[in-house]
Amino acid sequence: MIQDDIIRLIVIEETVNDAEVILNSLRKARYPIRPRHVEDEDDLQEALAEQEWDLLISIPQVGEFTVAEACEMVELSKQDIPVIVLVDKLDGKSMTEHLKVGARQVIPSGNDVCLQIAVGRQLDNLNERRQRKRLEQLYRESQRHNKTLLKTSRDAIAYVIDGMHIYANPSYLEMFGFKNMEELEGLPVMDLVSIDDQAKLKEFMREFTTDDKEEERQIDLEGLKSNNKRFKLKMEVCQAIYDTERCIQVIIRDEQTQSQELEQKIREINRRDQLTGLFNRQHFNNLLEKALAKAIESHLRSIVLYIALDNVNEMRESIGIGNTDPILKNIGQTLQKVTQSTTLARFTDSAFTLLITDKDIKYATELAEKICKAVESCITEIDKQSIITTCSIGIATVLASTTNPQEVLTDAHTACVVANKRGGNTYEIYKAVVKAGDQTTKTSDIAKLIETANEEKRLSLRFQPIVSLHGETQEIYEVYLRMVDSKGENIPANQLFSAAEQANLSTYLDKWVLKNACAKLAEQEQNQHQTHLFIKLSDQAVRDETILLFIRKVLKENKISGERLIIEMSESIAISQVKLAQAFIKSLKAINCKSALEHFGTGLNSEATLKHIPVDYIKIDSSYSKGLASNTENQEAVRKIVKMAHEMNKLTIAEAVEDANSLTILWQSEIDFAQGHYIQEPSEEMAYDFTEE
């Protein structure tokens, strides 16, 4: 599933606290949830009437309300909501009973990994069903639209299978003198051509049907009307689908109303890249769709080459963006000479794609070698500079099992990246790899890496600015932890922290961050910077009685005031352990540290939580910022959260801001602070100029 999508979730449980246990498990897996707790039939009925939902997780029974009744209500609502049932004891009998009443999956309760996998699987299946429905709807609409256009078109259009007419529009019937389709249906196309041209048409159709290129073809013929009157015509044929059947489309243009030659030129212009003269991205995608259809229908494989220039950024810095056009044009011409292909395209600003439809992988690798040598030998003179570059090539096969054209391109691009990381000027064949649990590294291995990370100097910090949207110039950063493996490869944050939690090493990492972040604050102090840092603590650290003593210690060692630290805790622990959270925040205030609640807005009752947790800041969950400019629901939710927070004298921060439009909406919503890649990505240095804001 796409992790940025909001998951609207119904949880049927005995109490809110029981429901929060389920939600915490999903939050650990980084699922962006908008939950609702349901206890009985009335609650569920109200929820189903309010909006569309993505998932329902339920225990077998709450009071007299059973999961069978819940499944029946979901079915009556006409919503596609997969139901996952959590059972204390998993056996064949209970599983069968729950599946019979409509549950999609039955899993043991209390198993986080099993729940996370089940949720991911059901959401993936749900997305596929929704996508299929959308495509079916689009197909039906396009069919209706096409039939309407056919009826009103002044061009004579017909569809033919095995040489026989299966449909003809009114213009076609009129052209050949037929009153209705009944007179023409089943009649061979050959009968509408004069005897002198029938052999010519037969040979033309034979060549067209055996040619793999599937491009449009034209032929000049002498037509024959139903009254045997002859006339000149230009017939255009192409591959098509009519009412789900593959067939041949026959078009005879109405030359009185439009110029066929001009139309052909316009079509050609629309599918070409204006700089290089090669095909553009859109037309290449069309070619790739046809290749995939051929692979599915007849298992005839094609091959895609993704060709990316290696040092584009360096070139742009050296000669300027505007001067790269001659280089790309020159390389495009070089590629055309080497490949001699009619399926070469400029796919992005600095990448080309090639579709090979009649060769094997060996041919593709040999061609890739030739391309690398040709590009390396290509010299472009610009402003008395000789510009030389190289390229990396990814090779992927179009297989019948491929889901869509984009998957092929992704595979080719992935292989291209591998080739580039090897130093460029080479190629790589994409090879599918089975990854256990969709992780590149086992959890146990990551835990071992964590234990030795400090001594092997594989831990580092990154800092992302948190800027005021109302003119304040206070220097504030969020601190992020990064860890690499023994080869220097970055370990994804979600895998790192998940492994740390399972191995009880979260507090170890948190203490490392606190110690090194405070040392950085001391450096900032010496450089006359009044810097403040937001530092996230894991739930494990918040529960650790020694963490507050450690914070006090590192502040004292670095001679830093506690007001420079803002300690973040998750909303999930604040909800599940209110008294613990209250005591922790009180202790932070005793050493002048401030506090913040992160991922705010994902709980079942965030407003009630905020009333009991005396934090200074709330960080609105990143799911609210995604596509904020076009999502009115999120805009309204953000405004409500800000209003509520300000009424309680708490400052608000928006996470994951990625575009200017979203930033404008946040400013209008009176958000106090914002952070995200649009403002600045996390950096090794604290060098952001807050005065520019």
Secondary structure as the mmCIF struct_conf table of DSSP 4:
data_model
#
loop_
_struct_conf.conf_type_id
_struct_conf.id
_struct_conf.beg_label_comp_id
_struct_conf.beg_label_asym_id
_struct_conf.beg_label_seq_id
_struct_conf.end_label_comp_id
_struct_conf.end_label_asym_id
_struct_conf.end_label_seq_id
TURN_TY1_P TURN_TY1_P1 GLN A 3 ASP A 4
BEND BEND1 ASP A 5 ASP A 5
STRN STRN1 ILE A 7 ILE A 12
BEND BEND2 GLU A 14 THR A 15
HELX_RH_AL_P HELX_RH_AL_P1 VAL A 16 LYS A 28
TURN_TY1_P TURN_TY1_P2 ALA A 29 ARG A 30
STRN STRN2 ILE A 33 VAL A 38
BEND BEND3 ASP A 40 ASP A 40
HELX_RH_AL_P HELX_RH_AL_P2 GLU A 41 GLU A 50
BEND BEND4 GLN A 51 GLN A 51
BEND BEND5 ASP A 54 ASP A 54
STRN STRN3 LEU A 55 SER A 58
BEND BEND6 PRO A 60 PRO A 60
STRN STRN4 GLN A 61 VAL A 62
TURN_TY1_P TURN_TY1_P3 GLY A 63 GLU A 64
STRN STRN5 PHE A 65 THR A 66
HELX_RH_AL_P HELX_RH_AL_P3 VAL A 67 LEU A 76
TURN_TY1_P TURN_TY1_P4 SER A 77 LYS A 78
STRN STRN6 VAL A 83 VAL A 87
BEND BEND7 ASP A 88 LYS A 89
HELX_RH_AL_P HELX_RH_AL_P4 GLY A 92 LYS A 100
TURN_TY1_P TURN_TY1_P5 VAL A 101 GLY A 102
BEND BEND8 ARG A 104 ARG A 104
STRN STRN7 GLN A 105 PRO A 108
TURN_TY1_P TURN_TY1_P6 SER A 109 GLY A 110
HELX_RH_AL_P HELX_RH_AL_P5 ASP A 112 THR A 152
BEND BEND9 ARG A 154 ASP A 155
STRN STRN8 ALA A 156 ILE A 161
TURN_TY1_P TURN_TY1_P7 ASP A 162 GLY A 163
STRN STRN9 MET A 164 ALA A 168
HELX_RH_AL_P HELX_RH_AL_P6 PRO A 170 PHE A 176
TURN_TY1_P TURN_TY1_P8 GLY A 177 GLY A 177
BEND BEND10 LYS A 179 ASN A 180
HELX_RH_AL_P HELX_RH_AL_P7 MET A 181 LEU A 184
TURN_TY1_P TURN_TY1_P9 GLU A 185 GLY A 186
STRN STRN10 PRO A 188 PRO A 188
HELX_RH_3T_P HELX_RH_3T_P1 VAL A 189 LEU A 192
STRN STRN11 VAL A 193 VAL A 193
HELX_RH_AL_P HELX_RH_AL_P8 ILE A 195 THR A 210
TURN_TY1_P TURN_TY1_P10 ASP A 212 LYS A 213
STRN STRN12 ARG A 217 LEU A 224
TURN_TY1_P TURN_TY1_P11 SER A 226 ASN A 227
BEND BEND11 ASN A 228 ASN A 228
STRN STRN13 ARG A 230 TYR A 242
TURN_TY1_P TURN_TY1_P12 ASP A 243 THR A 244
STRN STRN14 GLU A 245 ILE A 252
TURN_TY1_P TURN_TY1_P13 GLU A 255 THR A 257
BEND BEND12 GLN A 258 GLN A 258
HELX_RH_AL_P HELX_RH_AL_P9 GLN A 260 ASN A 270
TURN_TY1_P TURN_TY1_P14 ARG A 271 ARG A 271
STRN STRN15 ARG A 272 ARG A 272
TURN_TY1_P TURN_TY1_P15 GLN A 274 THR A 276
BEND BEND13 LEU A 278 LEU A 278
STRN STRN16 PHE A 279 PHE A 279
HELX_RH_AL_P HELX_RH_AL_P10 ARG A 281 SER A 298
STRN STRN17 SER A 302 LEU A 309
BEND BEND14 ASP A 310 ASP A 310
HELX_RH_AL_P HELX_RH_AL_P11 VAL A 312 ILE A 319
HELX_RH_3T_P HELX_RH_3T_P2 ILE A 321 ASN A 323
HELX_RH_AL_P HELX_RH_AL_P12 THR A 324 THR A 339
BEND BEND15 THR A 342 THR A 343
STRN STRN18 LEU A 344 THR A 348
TURN_TY1_P TURN_TY1_P16 ASP A 349 SER A 350
STRN STRN19 ALA A 351 ILE A 356
BEND BEND16 THR A 357 ASP A 358
HELX_RH_AL_P HELX_RH_AL_P13 ILE A 361 SER A 377
STRN STRN20 ILE A 379 ILE A 382
TURN_TY1_P TURN_TY1_P17 ASP A 383 LYS A 384
STRN STRN21 GLN A 385 ILE A 388
STRN STRN22 CYS A 391 VAL A 398
TURN_TY1_P TURN_TY1_P18 ALA A 400 SER A 401
HELX_RH_AL_P HELX_RH_AL_P14 PRO A 405 LYS A 421
TURN_TY1_P TURN_TY1_P19 ARG A 422 GLY A 423
BEND BEND17 GLY A 424 ASN A 425
STRN STRN23 THR A 426 ILE A 429
HELX_RH_3T_P HELX_RH_3T_P3 ALA A 436 ASP A 438
BEND BEND18 THR A 440 THR A 441
HELX_RH_AL_P HELX_RH_AL_P15 THR A 443 ALA A 453
TURN_TY1_P TURN_TY1_P20 ASN A 454 LYS A 457
STRN STRN24 LEU A 459 PRO A 465
STRN STRN25 VAL A 467 SER A 468
BEND BEND19 LEU A 469 GLY A 471
STRN STRN26 GLU A 475 MET A 483
STRN STRN27 VAL A 484 VAL A 484
TURN_TY1_P TURN_TY1_P21 SER A 486 LYS A 487
BEND BEND20 GLY A 488 GLY A 488
HELX_LH_PP_P HELX_LH_PP_P1 GLU A 489 GLU A 489
STRN STRN28 ASN A 490 ASN A 490
HELX_LH_PP_P HELX_LH_PP_P2 ILE A 491 PRO A 492
HELX_RH_AL_P HELX_RH_AL_P16 ALA A 493 GLN A 502
TURN_TY1_P TURN_TY1_P22 ALA A 503 ASN A 504
HELX_RH_AL_P HELX_RH_AL_P17 SER A 506 GLN A 526
TURN_TY1_P TURN_TY1_P23 ASN A 527 GLN A 528
STRN STRN29 THR A 531 LYS A 536
HELX_RH_AL_P HELX_RH_AL_P18 ASP A 539 ARG A 543
TURN_TY1_P TURN_TY1_P24 GLU A 545 THR A 546
HELX_RH_AL_P HELX_RH_AL_P19 ILE A 547 GLU A 557
TURN_TY1_P TURN_TY1_P25 ASN A 558 LYS A 559
HELX_RH_3T_P HELX_RH_3T_P4 GLY A 562 ARG A 564
STRN STRN30 LEU A 565 SER A 570
HELX_RH_AL_P HELX_RH_AL_P20 GLU A 571 SER A 576
HELX_RH_AL_P HELX_RH_AL_P21 VAL A 578 ALA A 590
TURN_TY1_P TURN_TY1_P26 ILE A 591 ASN A 592
STRN STRN31 LYS A 594 PHE A 600
TURN_TY1_P TURN_TY1_P27 GLY A 601 GLY A 601
BEND BEND21 GLY A 603 GLY A 603
TURN_TY1_P TURN_TY1_P28 LEU A 604 ASN A 605
HELX_RH_AL_P HELX_RH_AL_P22 SER A 606 HIS A 612
BEND BEND22 ASP A 616 ASP A 616
STRN STRN32 TYR A 617 ILE A 620
HELX_RH_3T_P HELX_RH_3T_P5 SER A 622 TYR A 624
TURN_TY1_P TURN_TY1_P29 SER A 625 GLY A 627
HELX_RH_3T_P HELX_RH_3T_P6 LEU A 628 SER A 630
HELX_RH_AL_P HELX_RH_AL_P23 THR A 632 GLU A 647
TURN_TY1_P TURN_TY1_P30 MET A 648 ASN A 649
STRN STRN33 LEU A 651 ALA A 654
BEND BEND23 ASP A 659 ASP A 659
HELX_RH_AL_P HELX_RH_AL_P24 ALA A 660 GLN A 668
TURN_TY1_P TURN_TY1_P31 SER A 669 GLU A 670
BEND BEND24 ASP A 672 ASP A 672
STRN STRN34 PHE A 673 ALA A 674
BEND BEND25 GLY A 676 GLY A 676
TURN_TY1_P TURN_TY1_P32 HIS A 677 ILE A 679
STRN STRN35 SER A 683 SER A 683
BEND BEND26 GLU A 684 GLU A 685
HELX_RH_3T_P HELX_RH_3T_P7 PHE A 690 GLU A 692
#
